[in-house]
Amino acid sequence: MSENTEKIEVALFVTCLVDINRPSVGFAAVKLLEQTGCRVVVPDAQTCCGQPAYNSGDRRSTKQIAGDVISAFKGYRYVIAPSGSCAGMIRKHYPELFADDPDMLLEAQDLANRTYELVSFLKDVRNFETNDVHFDQKVTYHDSCSNLREMKVVEQPRELMKNINGLELIEAEDREACCGFGGTFCIKYSEISEEMVDRKIDHLKATGADVISAGDLGCLMNIAGRLYRRGENMKVLHIAEILAGMGDVPGIGEERR
Amino acid sequence: MQVTSRQFKENSHKALQDEELRAALNRVKQGFTTKRREAADALPEFEQLRDQARDIKNHVLENLDYYLEYFESRVKDQGGHVHWCSTHKDAKDAILKICKDAGAKTVTKGKSMITEELALNKFLEAQGIEPIETDLGEYIIQLADEPPSHIIGPAVHKTREQVTELFHEHHQKYGYTEREEDAEKLVGEARAVLRHKYVTADVGITGANFLVAETGSTVIVTNEGNGDLTQSLPKTHIVVASLEKVIPTLEDVSTVMRVLARSATGQEMSVYTTFSTGPRRKDDIDGPENFHVILLDGGRSEMIGTELQELLRCIRCGACMNHCPVYHAVGGHSYGWVYPGPIGAALNPQMVGLEEALHLPNASSFCGRCEEVCPVRIPLPKILRHWREKAFEQQIAPKPDRWGIELWGFFAKRPGLYRQVTKIAAKMLSLMAGKEGRLKKLPFNNGWTRVRDLPAPQGETFMQQWQKKQKREG
């Protein structure tokens, strides 16, 4: 039996922002994974990938947290995160963290090899095609820096969006520019971050799209938060929500219905 | 120069309000990035060349003592002198002695970042020697009495209007009484003023892009030809370079040059590439009578064998700052010392002290674009993170930041407790936001809500909902 028809067990790494702020992204991920014949498990011992500590220079805490993540996801064939940033932390940075600890390095490398960002996993590993999804909207897609540079997830979301009925993808200018999120950066250096997100929003808005999407909730919360502060009117959705046919949920930061 | 990196936030605040600077920085962003992309795309082997350039520089750094001594012996063979200077003070003293021996009243200068490190102009002025910058950008900021804001375009922050005013103020004494507004004519005016200075200067000082070990040559690349006149007309030529500029062979120079201009300005090559090998020979028709190389360490040898060694591969192309969103936002002066942008954020803590430069490695979103374009593949984000780790270890990171991270870390390491806390936080924030779906203010964390609304949590956490679903489905 090919891997496409076989039920395989995948562990979902929910990520802290999705867990707390936008569970619908997690459920969209589960739905998409199930559509490709996966059985989704959500290990209970997971919290966060450790990036806030890592980027703040707290290497000791980062290693402890990384160690916890490694044991929480031990034994699963695939570990999937609906975020390029968190998946990138595991794939690229966990092995670096344990470079001087041969036993842990082996485990970190093993987890890194099994960990994927959601959209690239769907497209590259599961040959996923969006069927029967309608989304009559003009969409522009923001490349998060981690998806763009660390994970090289650039074409997969675009190819999957192309198959959605009614969806028109319009590319923005200066696609490689950061949105200014950067974790604690956007709080510590909010004035610089403001300038960065304003430039990003100007480009996204200039596309004339109705919807902004991306594969990382950090960027999306930053962009949506600034959009609303500026009084702009665009809907902000995670790519998983669109692909799963859940694009009718209220957008990030939008009024509830 | 005076270090103002501690005031990075205040500096950036000012920069962000400066409309003329915004316009100038926008030109950097548009111009340099597009041109580099086009140049890189036009050369199929560009990525391989980057690997080769990296490997050449790594080889040099692994054998630095050998190549430096080799270089010195070749310079001597040509009749030149090499001055080993371990500190900035040593370098300034050596330069001063050469100038005094030459009886110098004026020196012309080509573009050199090392002389910016030395704050050489102020030093020479204090000794009664007049330094004259001959690179147009350097000349402009010398008139404005400002440090450079970019390593290859020192005056990129200046608008044409500002240059008109500067020239009007400083060139009247040469008979230019009208305000010149045409860019090309402004260049002509500067050229005419400078031409006279070249001829009267006693000493010419240049930097070096490469020090070639096998030939004892020093190499500069320029687009204006000012370097040639600076070094060949005066009787004495002083080359000021830091020690990592040494490179084994001419062949290696040609390899690294293929990525240098392409990464910097998108040119295949700069307009002028000038090789200087010792003083003038008997049958040479021109050239300096004395040839000196000031070889500055200035803290660099301490970086060998540490996490910072990779920074010494830098060939000063400026691609990292040309592509940096933080540089685009705040410009070069905000960084508060000689080197701006990602390379400055990575290097300056070593040069001026981590406490002084603490903001620089922190003011980055880790977008990674600098590393992506660095021609010698310096892992800049990794080095910025290294400084953050040093600051955390040495407890010089701001206390509230530390406490925040430690508190968060405490919960992140305890999944059961984390689950409870996130459940409450999600619920509370969701309730506070109500129907509106977002929060305009928070009782804490002004950094987020100062510029953005906070999209509120949907209600229950994913884990809560998932567990309920599991129970329902048995």
Interface residues (C-beta under 8 A of the other chain):
Chain A: V14 C16 V18 D19 I20 N21 R22 P23 S24 G26 F27 V42 D44 A45 Q46 T47 C48 G50 P52 A53 Y54 N55 S56 G57 D58 R59 S61 Q64 I65 D68 A72 C145 R149 E150 E176 A177 C178 G180 F181 G182 G183 T184 F185 C186 I187 K188 Y189 S190 E191 I192 S193 E194 E195 M196 V197 R199 M221 N222 A224 G225 R226 Y228 R229 V236 P250 I252 G253 E254 E255 R256
Chain B: K9 S12 H13 L16 P325 V326 A329 V330 N362 A363 S364 S365 F366 C367 G368 R369 E372 R385 W387 R388 E389 K390 A391 F392 E393 A397 D401 R402 I405 E406 W408 G409 F411 A412 K413 P415 Y418 T422 A425 A426 K435 E436 G437 R438 K440 N445 N446 G447 W448 R450 V451 R452 D453 L454 P455 A456 P457 Q458 E460 T461 F462 M463 Q465 W466
